[in-house]
């Protein structure tokens, strides 16, 4: 891949072999961000798990104190009082059969789907469409619930979900380069705390192997794992 002059200039500011403290890392991110648009900031964390073992799946969610810098659209499969509660909480679309019909026709203009447990038989008919896109309501992450108002409110405020990939890595977006460095650091600390809490009981050895943070168009910055854990403990 051929990189442009701005990326190469940004790369010169990063020592690939140097791991920085959490605060230093986000000051660096602010310095190396160079795109004309508001770049997303991502964390790439290599975990000490065996991703092939079902009992070592890392999955969880975190409510980011400063959001992710993006307005999210939430749909809710609910009826009656639960539908009313979802609407009052700010859900963008609420319904059952009409939502199923829209999605079957190709409509996917939303970021999260929530469903009450009694409707999962209906929602399950959309599994082949929503499942591969990570949009199917899931009890394990809290999007299959009767507490629809609270769930919608948290999703709107910035609750995000994470899960390891096949290589045992977690990739997670937690802010924008327009955020203050301190806001990025606080979001990051909340994520690390949730990630540590999601450690499988059967995972042995060092859990957080390496941490890299990077803006969409910029180079990655290594974060010192020990400092990230200290930050997590302080949080």
C-alpha atoms as one frame of an Amber mdcrd trajectory, in Angstrom:
protein
   0.000   0.000   0.000   1.273   3.479  -0.889   0.731   6.103   1.803   0.425
   9.840   1.251   2.726  12.569   2.516   0.501  13.416   5.511   0.475   9.813
   6.706   4.251   9.517   6.307   4.750  12.736   8.263   2.482  11.389  10.997
   4.384   8.107  10.999   7.615   9.981  11.729   6.072  11.164  15.000   5.469
   7.604  16.212   8.095   5.221  17.533   6.733   1.768  16.649   8.738   0.169
  19.475   7.758   2.628  22.218   4.700   2.029  24.390   3.166   5.144  25.904
   1.079   5.780  28.972  -2.654   6.170  28.398  -2.511   9.964  28.634   0.552
  10.203  26.394  -1.039   7.920  23.805  -4.072  10.125  23.315  -2.039  13.303
  23.184  -0.082  11.572  20.404  -3.290  10.525  18.630  -4.416  14.148  18.609
  -1.073  15.163  17.109  -0.919  12.553  14.344  -4.557  12.837  13.184  -4.431
  14.537   9.788  -7.534  13.658   7.756  -9.969  16.344   6.641 -12.850  14.449
   8.279 -13.446  13.607  11.934 -11.597  10.305  12.231 -12.758   7.439  14.424
 -10.338   6.309  17.130 -10.030   2.537  17.533  -8.360   0.199  19.988  -6.854
  -3.072  18.770  -6.166  -5.409  21.673  -4.483  -8.800  21.355  -5.742 -11.132
  24.059  -4.212 -14.188  25.694  -7.118 -16.500  24.860  -7.652 -19.533  22.676
 -10.246 -18.122  20.275 -11.087 -21.635  19.036 -12.502 -22.609  22.429 -16.109
 -21.694  23.073 -15.495 -21.165  26.782 -12.903 -18.476  26.029 -15.096 -16.135
  24.006 -14.738 -12.554  25.211 -17.981 -10.626  24.899 -19.360  -7.622  26.714
 -20.509  -4.040  26.583 -19.553  -0.684  28.041 -21.342   2.611  28.507 -18.874
   5.194  27.222 -19.090   8.375  29.331 -18.538  10.619  26.305 -20.337   8.489
  23.725 -18.667   7.441  20.500 -19.192  10.695  18.627 -21.946   9.263  16.477
 -25.722   9.459  16.649 -27.155   5.958  16.710 -30.477   4.668  15.444 -32.253
   2.112  17.605 -35.236  -0.017  16.596 -37.331  -1.976  19.067 -39.517  -5.020
  18.533 -42.206  -4.555  21.165 -45.941  -4.310  21.720 -48.257  -2.509  24.117
 -46.735  -0.847  27.171 -43.238  -1.943  26.152 -43.663  -0.245  22.768 -44.837
   2.934  24.492 -41.866   2.846  26.870 -39.437   2.381  23.967 -40.888   5.352
  22.104 -40.680   7.583  25.186 -37.049   6.535  25.658 -36.192   7.747  22.158
 -36.308   4.639  19.969 -36.274   5.578  16.279 -38.681   2.849  15.151 -40.948
   0.609  17.218 -43.154  -2.215  16.004 -43.272  -5.883  15.132 -44.747  -7.116
  11.854 -44.112  -3.828  10.033 -40.453  -3.856  11.098 -40.058  -7.473  10.011
 -41.556  -6.606   6.628 -39.311  -3.559   6.152 -36.164  -5.527   6.996 -37.171
  -8.397   4.716 -37.436  -5.822   1.927 -33.855  -4.700   2.519 -34.174  -1.854
   5.032 -31.226  -1.811   7.439 -30.950   1.856   8.363 -30.273   1.335  12.063
 -27.385   0.598  14.403 -29.023  -1.519  17.113 -32.106  -3.711  17.425 -33.767
  -4.457  20.751 -36.562  -6.979  21.340 -38.696  -8.134  24.229 -38.152 -11.852
  24.965 -41.687 -12.851  23.992 -41.108 -11.650  20.423 -37.869 -13.488  19.675
 -39.788 -16.190  17.836 -40.846 -13.529  15.326 -37.527 -11.690  15.314 -35.690
 -14.976  14.835 -37.080 -15.196  11.302 -34.677 -12.341  10.480 -31.612 -14.194
  11.776 -30.091 -14.778   8.327 -30.325 -11.059   7.563 -29.426  -9.524  10.916
 -27.082 -12.187  12.320 -24.163 -11.746   9.890 -24.363  -7.960  10.396 -24.293
  -8.186  14.178 -27.748  -6.624  14.399 -29.781  -9.526  15.773 -31.050  -8.889
  19.326 -29.055 -11.010  21.746 -29.821 -11.856  25.367 -26.117 -12.215  26.196
 -25.437  -8.557  25.411 -28.684  -7.245  26.854 -30.647  -6.392  23.726 -33.294
  -9.037  24.427 -35.014  -7.600  27.474 -38.230  -6.283  28.945 -36.229  -3.283
  30.229 -36.551  -1.635  26.833 -36.614   1.973  28.052 -33.343   1.645  29.964
 -31.679  -0.257  27.112 -32.701   2.288  24.485 -31.536   5.167  26.689 -28.124
   3.557  27.247 -27.640   2.774  23.565 -28.450   6.376  22.722 -26.007   7.629
  25.361 -23.138   5.514  24.085 -23.330   1.875  25.154 -21.172  -0.178  22.795
 -20.561  -3.907  22.459 -17.336  -5.822  21.916 -16.367  -9.370  21.042 -13.110
 -11.059  20.112 -12.477 -12.077  16.506 -11.163 -15.411  15.240  -7.572 -14.386
  15.907  -8.227 -13.594  19.568  -8.202  -9.850  19.086 -10.780  -7.241  20.092
 -11.222  -4.221  17.838 -13.263  -1.423  19.380 -14.221   2.132  18.364 -14.538
   4.526  21.278 -14.357   8.100  20.044 -13.416  10.676  17.446 -10.295  12.724
  16.878 -12.389  15.835  17.615 -12.663  14.651  21.231 -10.332  16.110  23.814
  -7.456  13.790  24.720  -8.901  13.459  28.229 -12.286  12.388  26.843 -10.630
   9.707  24.717  -8.651   8.527  27.735 -11.774   8.305  29.905 -13.695   6.342
  27.266 -10.699   4.055  26.834 -10.412   3.432  30.594 -14.072   2.453  30.822
 -13.591   0.060  27.911 -10.505  -1.555  29.458 -12.370  -2.006  32.739 -15.213
  -3.784  30.915 -12.774  -5.870  28.877 -10.934  -7.055  31.989 -14.249  -7.887
  33.646 -15.102 -10.056  30.614 -12.002 -12.235  30.994 -12.972 -15.915  30.666
 -12.327 -17.972  33.780 -10.500 -20.572  31.676  -8.044 -18.113  30.075  -4.559
 -18.662  31.456  -1.484 -16.483  31.476  -1.311 -12.840  30.489  -4.731 -11.624
  29.356  -3.921  -8.285  27.690  -0.988  -9.053  25.392  -0.737  -5.776  23.500
  -2.753  -2.586  22.996  -2.641  -0.307  19.970  -4.805   2.764  19.426  -5.116
   4.536  16.095  -7.175   7.104  14.187  -8.843   5.901  10.986  -6.210   7.328
   8.645  -3.244   7.524  10.988  -0.527   5.235  12.345  -1.024   3.056  15.405
   0.292   4.065  18.817   1.314   1.406  21.359  -0.180   1.754  24.836   1.695
   0.432  27.838  -0.386  -2.483  29.123   0.620  -2.026  32.761  -0.366   1.643
  32.657  -3.670   0.784  30.992  -4.391  -1.654  33.818  -3.477   0.961  36.431
  -5.874   3.353  34.734  -8.531   0.650  34.793  -8.005   0.093  38.512  -8.236
   3.831  39.247 -11.483   4.002  37.269
